[in-house]
Amino acid sequence: MRDDAVVTTPNANWMPEFPVASPGRICTRFDGRWGPQEYSLWPQLYHPRVAHHACIPTKGARIERMDCLLDALWEEVSENEWASDPACGVPELGFLSSTCTASIKAAARRVVFEFGQAAGAPAQKKYGHHLCATLEQAQDRLIILPTWRAHAIALAAHIRRLCLELCGLIVYLTILQPRAADKTFRAKGPLPVRGAFTSEAATAQQLHRLGIPVWFIQPLTKTLRVVGVVLHPTPISSILSDTLSQPRLYSGGGDMAGVVQHPGDWPFKMQEEALKSLVELALPPLPRDEVTTSDEPAAKRVKLNESIGSSNTQGPASGKSRRTHRGTCARAPQPSQPIAAHPSLQYRPPTACAVPSVWADALAAVGVLPAPPSAATYYWPPPFSFENGGAKVARYIHNYVRIRGFCQQRLLDPSLGASPLRIAEWRDALWGDYNVHELDGSSAGPTKQKKERQEIQQNIRRLFSRTAGLASYRPDDTAVFNEKTIDLDGVNDPVVRAQVAWEAHEVNWRCELRELDALLTGSREWTVLARWERETSVSRVWESDGTGLRLFPRWGGSLQVLCGKWRAPPEQHWEQSGRTLSEFVRVMQRWPGLPQELKIPQPELIMDYNADQFLVAMRAAVNFYVRVFVDTFHRLPTPPAVLPEDW
């Protein structure tokens, strides 16, 4: 402000400090907020583009036609609410307390509901719907993945900021707009809302008429009528921290004096930066059609190729191997049965858990696939890794329970730069030897192929020992899985084995469906909000609420309710699969090559199908998914598994 300027107010009962926007200082503070530019808590310079900011309620406010105010929205998150999570494997990562997150979720749920009930045309509420989508994504980000203390505090503060901004939109739509439309309306007093600064006389007059607290910046003249003088306005530091956070989040590019002082621009830059740095999580792409060095020894590749050939042809393999004369030498011993193709190329019914019949039929109908141009990769340990018995599989399961927290972290945490692992890499990870040995660079010694295999093995060991800080596997280790403490003897429990196998099916299936949809729709190139909305639509196949971040089953009493069902007629209760199938078809309707029987204008009508119609639709949907996945990634997809009712 100019030296000769003063701030006056016709209707407010306090005088706030003007929020100066200093270049290089629009960034998060120790409390996760934006200091003077925290528009949800402190009056800012008015701009019609963000008029609803002036309508954000103050703490303790009670406003007519709005009964969703919770005092927790104005409280800061204490650093003592955060605690590290040893299960994730990465040092210095953790969660906010369950009490804190429950309070945040309850407030957000109430505010979103109230916004949905508020009056307003769709065009007027469009921005609010974007805020709701961001709010849902931010809540899942806060709850699903552990993160650094400063990050968690800033994310919680951002969720509360979004809630308060939605409250401001509710007041703007339900109270302010009707008042503005009535030219004869004159407010008897100010609303208990945040208010705004302005240097425009007409704006100050309009805000005063509507009942919005306003602070008018004007030159000090002899004609200015003064009723009372406030020499020391209320400092911003009285409710907001001024200590810069470490690390801190800046409002983005263009942080110059002329830009940051423009109140119609910097709030959106702030939102964009918070969205990108605090909320954004991306599933890494699944590699395809890339010719890479195989991670299997040569002998194993030959066996795989021969088994595929023997199942399709009966003639000799080549002219060189064909016998040209009859001799007396002994014939080569013939195997008693053909070598089975790898489970990624030919379906094998699992033994630890069951696969829905329609999925088993569709996968079996594929037959034997040829060896892919590149090694198959998986987002999660492949379910067939846990098949069969023996000490090796017992060790795999025991170590899996120990490392699954880090596997979850690396899948979505952008700071880890993770990508899906090959089958051999998952075997190394499950085996649990994380001792890193520097390879000898001399020319003598192992062959090139063995060196490549050793390098892959060492990379996995570095990932789990250095990035995650995990020690090598020990038989006396214990870990918690589904609220049970599991030791080496505990993995022999058939229920534990079935639950581990089911989880491996479920996580891989969810990730693969999301990735295939992203590839076929091109959603990776969409705007962030549009992509989130699409990922949320995909997640409706397995959960009725939440966002696309819910890739990991939530063990507990609600597991049966939350997970998708794939019962087909004439199985009992096949009708319960109606929601899952209708959402599955809804997702696939944007894919190219959709079969005619799946071009249903309203997929929710599937829930009203009779048994014959339902079975036809389910088989068509599953067969189409399997075919498209095989054509895209050159391996069998991971199917969902049956969730037993007694879990």
LOMIVEX-785885 format. One line per field, with one value per residue (C-alpha): x, y, z; residue in one letter. Coordinates in pm, whole numbers, plus 50000, padded with zeros to 5 digits. Example, Ala and Ser with C-alpha at 12.3 -4.5 7.8 and 13.67 -1.06 7.14 Angstrom:
<rs>
east = [51230,51367]
north = [49550,49894]
up = [50780,50714]
resn = [a,s]
</rs>
This chain:
<rs>
east = [50000,50100,50236,49941,49681,49462,49230,48874,48581,48210,48092,48376,48452,48826,49119,49338,49691,49708,49852,50153,50259,50637,50821,50975,50771,50446,50522,50413,50490,50556,50181,50131,49955,50057,50123,49979,49836,49630,49306,49094,49176,49285,49116,49275,49248,48911,48883,48556,48721,48750,48456,48367,48691,48537,48244,48449,48301,48503,48569,48261,48029,47670,47513,47152,47098,47442,47491,47819,48073,48315,48568,48835,48865,49030,49273,49632,49779,50036,50359,50290,49997,50245,50426,50658,50530,50784,50574,50637,51009,51122,51275,51112,50776,50460,50095,49894,49712,49385,49206,49333,49250,48905,48831,48947,48741,48426,48450,48522,48234,47992,48109,48091,47738,47629,47776,47584,47263,47334,47140,47310,47325,47567,47793,47808,47895,48153,48449,48306,48287,48655,48727,48530,48731,49057,48931,48854,49194,49375,49199,49299,49653,49667,49534,49674,50044,50279,50477,50716,50603,50607,50431,50158,50098,50082,49845,49613,49617,49534,49236,49103,49169,48961,48682,48673,48675,48377,48205,48270,48111,47806,47761,47818,47560,47292,47316,47520,47377,47012,47105,47287,46990,46763,46856,46661,46842,47045,47223,47153,47490,47789,47785,48037,48261,48621,48562,48802,49023,48955,49070,48762,48488,48212,48328,48342,47989,47857,48022,47884,47533,47551,47681,48040,48304,48510,48826,48851,49200,49184,49395,49387,49212,49061,48712,48748,48519,48690,48490,48770,49139,49330,49704,49808,49604,49574,49893,49876,50110,49836,49675,49921,50280,50544,50819,50898,50861,51145,51102,50863,50616,50617,50321,50480,50640,50591,50650,50722,50574,50339,50204,50168,49974,49709,49445,49276,49584,49798,49529,49502,49879,49885,49619,49803,50131,49964,49787,50108,50334,50101,49823,49942,50025,50070,50074,50387,50319,50341,50615,50509,50665,51014,51290,51505,51756,51570,51609,51582,51880,51911,51817,51490,51405,51466,51247,50969,50982,50998,50699,50498,50595,50523,50174,50095,50285,50397,50655,51034,51173,51430,51611,51934,51767,51581,51722,51845,51912,51820,52086,52135,52206,51968,51688,51697,51475,51136,50980,50684,50476,50527,50684,50409,50426,50489,50180,50213,50161,49918,49649,49692,49415,49558,49558,49578,49262,48986,48934,48576,48450,48398,48756,48897,48708,48824,49189,49188,49042,49352,49563,49940,50084,50416,50713,50678,50941,51026,51017,50675,50642,50399,50295,50278,50428,50264,50013,50185,50490,50296,50179,50290,50439,50792,51035,51095,50731,50700,50993,50837,50512,50685,50904,50614,50426,50733,50798,50445,50436,50732,50590,50281,50488,50706,50408,50261,50525,50667,50983,51087,51055,50936,50835,50679,50924,51000,50921,51282,51308,51001,51154,51469,51261,51056,51364,51488,51867,51938,52315,52469,52792,52980,53037,53385,53433,53711,53658,53732,53468,53094,52948,52779,52438,52526,52668,52344,52148,52374,52334,51954,51982,52204,51961,51680,51902,51986,51619,51511,51819,51908,51593,51373,51628,51516,51743,51782,51528,51560,51346,51274,51123,50759,50526,50162,49919,49544,49584,49767,50130,50281,50593,50745,50514,50215,50258,50159,49807,49592,49391,49705,49827,49488,49473,49823,49737,49404,49575,49831,49547,49349,49630,49764,49413,49331,49659,49636,49281,49379,49685,49500,49229,49487,49653,49334,49179,49502,49412,49776,49773,49456,49443,49497,49136,49000,49243,49142,48777,48853,49061,48779,48537,48768,48795,48416,48463,48605,48487,48173,48351,48696,48938,49164,49433,49252,49457,49517,49242,49155,49151,48882,48514,48414,48622,48320,48125,48406,48540,48390,48205,48217,47947,47782,47455,47370,47585,47403,47359,47483,47270,47526,47767,47540,47715,48061,47963,47776,48075,48311,48104,48080,48460,48503,48253,48531,48763,48799,48655,48379,48157,47802,47647,47832,47712,47452,47329,47273,47508,47324,47036,47254,47148,46793,46897,46768,47014,47066,47118,47351,47569,47598,47701,47953,48118,48134,48291,48552,48640,48682,48906,49127,49161,49251,49500,49674,49693,49841,50086,50150,50085,49785,49619,49593,49230,49051,49013,48709,48675,48548,48251,48405,48706]
north = [50000,50364,50556,50799,50520,50408,50112,50178,49947,50029,49697,49486,49478,49414,49536,49265,49323,49359,49036,49161,48916,48922,48771,48438,48416,48265,47920,47678,47749,47519,47466,47358,47682,47965,48239,48579,48422,48160,48274,48024,48191,48550,48829,48887,49150,49106,48978,48873,48556,48431,48614,48304,48341,48641,48416,48156,48132,48230,47994,47934,48094,47981,48073,48025,47741,47603,47355,47186,47396,47199,47377,47123,47290,47593,47400,47344,46994,46942,46770,46536,46392,46230,45902,45693,45371,45088,44863,45073,44999,45350,45546,45875,45798,45773,45865,46114,45966,45785,46043,46327,46157,46054,46417,46533,46268,46345,46717,46663,46419,46665,46960,46763,46652,47008,47132,46865,46989,47357,47543,47653,47584,47314,47578,47765,47448,47315,47455,47316,46969,47000,47089,46783,46557,46702,46661,46292,46233,46419,46218,45887,46018,46103,45768,45513,45600,45708,46025,46270,46470,46810,46659,46501,46826,47030,46775,46781,47162,47153,46924,47167,47455,47282,47217,47583,47694,47467,47627,47964,47840,47719,48061,48233,48019,48002,48343,48594,48536,48571,48890,49029,48951,49157,49519,49642,49423,49597,49385,49485,49353,49157,48782,48585,48530,48608,48927,49105,49409,49633,49966,50005,50223,50051,49709,49823,49961,49638,49413,49632,49612,49231,49194,49091,49240,49481,49681,49975,50096,50470,50785,50977,51310,51586,51483,51127,51074,50879,50725,50526,50463,50133,50196,49832,49593,49227,49060,48764,48576,48573,48273,48168,48054,48264,48002,47857,47481,47247,47140,47409,47427,47737,47879,47800,47998,48370,48457,48821,49123,49212,48857,48760,49078,48980,48807,48644,48445,48330,48125,47902,47877,47777,47512,47379,47349,47182,46941,46850,46824,46698,46500,46362,45991,45802,45430,45353,45217,44847,44792,44640,44553,44631,44393,44358,44113,43823,43766,43387,43161,43038,42682,42795,43002,42704,42480,42736,42775,42398,42339,42591,42430,42078,42171,42306,42083,41722,41736,41760,42096,42137,41956,41930,41737,41495,41141,41041,40669,40379,40290,40071,40351,40390,40637,40950,40915,41077,41281,41115,41429,41762,42048,42289,42645,42926,43044,43387,43222,42939,42941,42711,42697,42814,42580,42831,43019,42998,43201,43285,43038,43297,43417,43064,42977,43291,43241,42870,42947,43152,42837,42872,43211,43246,43377,43758,43992,44116,43964,43980,44234,44257,44535,44299,43956,43723,43487,43182,43269,43139,42816,42470,42376,42338,42546,42794,42899,42913,43154,43355,43396,43470,43739,43877,43957,44149,44352,44413,44758,44870,44703,44917,45230,45190,45124,45474,45693,45915,45984,45619,45618,45259,45043,44696,44412,44107,43760,43685,44017,43935,43598,43771,44017,43740,43530,43814,43815,44188,44180,44387,44258,44479,44295,44232,44430,44208,44025,43686,43502,43471,43497,43814,43664,43568,43913,44070,43837,43924,44296,44260,44072,44339,44612,44438,44404,44775,44862,44669,44725,45087,45254,45065,45005,44642,44379,44041,43774,43577,43274,43413,43735,43816,44057,44159,44057,44113,44196,43867,43824,43580,43374,43101,42835,43061,43060,42693,42797,42737,43052,43269,43117,43170,43532,43606,43449,43634,43967,43901,43836,44141,44399,44286,44277,44629,44774,44596,44715,45074,45055,44896,45161,45441,45299,45250,45586,45788,45926,45973,46277,46425,46705,46595,46637,46459,46174,46146,46129,45850,45656,45690,45548,45250,45194,45160,44811,44694,44957,45166,45473,45628,45711,45528,45517,45232,44959,44768,44572,44703,44400,44412,44362,44568,44368,44171,44490,44680,44422,44334,44008,43778,43520,43398,43209,42946,43020,43129,43504,43583,43897,44046,44074,44319,44635,44496,44390,44711,44924,44694,44739,45114,45136,44929,45134,45383,45112,45052,44729,44689,44387,44464,44286,44525,44845,44908,45271,45241,44979,44993,44810,44498,44469,44397,44121,43768,43483,43405,43768,43825,43526,43634,43986,43868,43621,43881,44139,43905,43753,44100,44214,43904,43935,44305,44255,43966,44164,44461,44306,43961,43769,43651,43906,43841,43756,43854,43568,43453,43617,43355,43467,43354,43588]
up = [50000,49954,50251,50243,50233,50520,50565,50677,50737,50751,50896,51042,51413,51381,51171,51015,50894,50516,50364,50170,49899,49905,49606,49700,50021,49894,50030,50298,50661,50953,51003,50641,50550,50319,50574,50471,50153,50341,50179,50374,50707,50638,50437,50096,49824,49654,49298,49127,48998,49356,49511,49712,49910,50086,50185,50374,50726,51029,51317,51528,51272,51250,50919,50810,50557,50630,50911,50825,51009,51221,51437,51340,50999,51157,51379,51274,51264,51536,51442,51734,51536,51298,51368,51152,50999,51025,50802,50490,50502,50409,50697,50799,50639,50841,50895,51093,51389,51330,51545,51327,50997,51122,51211,50868,50687,50887,50815,50445,50407,50563,50354,50028,50114,50190,49863,49674,49836,49768,49502,49184,48813,48690,48535,48866,49058,48812,49003,49324,49172,49082,49445,49556,49324,49455,49810,49756,49599,49877,50148,49990,49945,50315,50431,50185,50161,50441,50379,50543,50844,50668,50367,50582,50773,50450,50295,50596,50587,50216,50277,50535,50296,50028,50278,50380,50018,49952,50251,50089,49767,49959,50121,49787,49604,49872,50040,49844,49496,49606,49791,49488,49263,49490,49413,49714,49965,50237,50497,50856,50963,50836,50793,51004,50703,50615,50412,50179,50120,49821,49681,49460,49608,49410,49526,49887,49859,49704,49963,50241,50093,50077,50430,50356,50591,50382,50443,50204,50110,50030,50053,50380,50310,50519,50408,50538,50834,51115,51399,51562,51503,51521,51530,51549,51335,51433,51306,51072,51304,51569,51399,51127,51153,50977,51009,50668,50649,50559,50286,50170,49885,49661,49474,49139,48860,48811,49175,49094,49269,48986,48965,49328,49405,49149,49364,49067,48967,49256,49439,49132,49102,49467,49409,49106,49295,49593,49362,49182,49486,49760,49596,49264,49254,48929,48861,48656,48306,48232,47971,47640,47305,47429,47333,47641,47768,47922,48292,48247,48175,47817,47907,48058,47751,47526,47737,47731,47356,47302,47525,47330,47004,47121,47224,46878,46635,46617,46336,46368,46470,46190,45915,46114,46392,46158,46147,45800,45853,46071,46325,46624,46870,47159,47125,47335,47641,47591,47872,48034,47977,47794,47984,48081,47953,48197,48392,48231,47891,47968,48232,48528,48788,49120,49418,49704,49606,49346,49029,48918,48658,48384,48425,48431,48111,47931,48028,47943,47600,47512,47498,47492,47403,47221,47413,47435,47287,47637,47981,48147,48428,48717,48953,49249,49316,49062,49225,49082,49293,49594,49434,49544,49877,50001,50199,49915,49884,50263,50268,49986,50179,50509,50353,50148,50467,50583,50266,50136,50298,50091,49780,49827,49885,49577,49353,49391,49556,49277,49478,49442,49063,49068,48774,48752,48816,48609,48737,48827,49009,49215,49301,49423,49625,49785,49863,50078,50037,50030,50080,49800,49646,49404,49079,48945,48627,48490,48166,48317,48510,48445,48098,47979,48041,48397,48461,48343,48568,48862,48794,48798,49125,49278,49171,49359,49664,49652,49619,49926,50143,50067,49941,50183,50457,50494,50641,50474,50554,50876,50962,51309,51169,51242,51066,51089,50814,50841,51211,51275,51373,51124,51190,50974,51114,51058,50679,50675,50775,50463,50536,50545,50217,50057,50174,50042,49706,49692,49764,49490,49245,49356,49351,49014,48866,48986,48861,48526,48465,48545,48320,48028,48051,48062,47752,47551,47641,47642,47983,48082,47852,48000,48253,48611,48721,48413,48470,48835,48739,48492,48745,48995,48738,48688,49063,49083,48938,49271,49520,49542,49681,49697,49417,49176,49446,49618,49458,49779,49957,50301,50527,50790,50849,50543,50293,50170,50105,49935,49688,49352,49300,48997,49060,48741,48696,48807,49116,49428,49479,49128,49145,49386,49091,48912,49029,48950,48599,48517,48622,48429,48113,48173,48178,47861,47661,47586,47455,47080,46938,47196,47111,47005,47304,47539,47371,47638,47662,48037,48188,48521,48348,48366,48729,48604,48361,48400,48452,48082,47982,48275,48190,47826,47926,48185,47949,47673,47905,48052,47713,47564,47850,47827,47450,47461,47743,47565,47240,47427,47671,47516,47836,48031,48258,48629,48708,49028,49275,49468,49808,50057,50262,50593,50581]
resn = [m,r,d,d,a,v,v,t,t,p,n,a,n,w,m,p,e,f,p,v,a,s,p,g,r,i,c,t,r,f,d,g,r,w,g,p,q,e,y,s,l,w,p,q,l,y,h,p,r,v,a,h,h,a,c,i,p,t,k,g,a,r,i,e,r,m,d,c,l,l,d,a,l,w,e,e,v,s,e,n,e,w,a,s,d,p,a,c,g,v,p,e,l,g,f,l,s,s,t,c,t,a,s,i,k,a,a,a,r,r,v,v,f,e,f,g,q,a,a,g,a,p,a,q,k,k,y,g,h,h,l,c,a,t,l,e,q,a,q,d,r,l,i,i,l,p,t,w,r,a,h,a,i,a,l,a,a,h,i,r,r,l,c,l,e,l,c,g,l,i,v,y,l,t,i,l,q,p,r,a,a,d,k,t,f,r,a,k,g,p,l,p,v,r,g,a,f,t,s,e,a,a,t,a,q,q,l,h,r,l,g,i,p,v,w,f,i,q,p,l,t,k,t,l,r,v,v,g,v,v,l,h,p,t,p,i,s,s,i,l,s,d,t,l,s,q,p,r,l,y,s,g,g,g,d,m,a,g,v,v,q,h,p,g,d,w,p,f,k,m,q,e,e,a,l,k,s,l,v,e,l,a,l,p,p,l,p,r,d,e,v,t,t,s,d,e,p,a,a,k,r,v,k,l,n,e,s,i,g,s,s,n,t,q,g,p,a,s,g,k,s,r,r,t,h,r,g,t,c,a,r,a,p,q,p,s,q,p,i,a,a,h,p,s,l,q,y,r,p,p,t,a,c,a,v,p,s,v,w,a,d,a,l,a,a,v,g,v,l,p,a,p,p,s,a,a,t,y,y,w,p,p,p,f,s,f,e,n,g,g,a,k,v,a,r,y,i,h,n,y,v,r,i,r,g,f,c,q,q,r,l,l,d,p,s,l,g,a,s,p,l,r,i,a,e,w,r,d,a,l,w,g,d,y,n,v,h,e,l,d,g,s,s,a,g,p,t,k,q,k,k,e,r,q,e,i,q,q,n,i,r,r,l,f,s,r,t,a,g,l,a,s,y,r,p,d,d,t,a,v,f,n,e,k,t,i,d,l,d,g,v,n,d,p,v,v,r,a,q,v,a,w,e,a,h,e,v,n,w,r,c,e,l,r,e,l,d,a,l,l,t,g,s,r,e,w,t,v,l,a,r,w,e,r,e,t,s,v,s,r,v,w,e,s,d,g,t,g,l,r,l,f,p,r,w,g,g,s,l,q,v,l,c,g,k,w,r,a,p,p,e,q,h,w,e,q,s,g,r,t,l,s,e,f,v,r,v,m,q,r,w,p,g,l,p,q,e,l,k,i,p,q,p,e,l,i,m,d,y,n,a,d,q,f,l,v,a,m,r,a,a,v,n,f,y,v,r,v,f,v,d,t,f,h,r,l,p,t,p,p,a,v,l,p,e,d,w]
</rs>
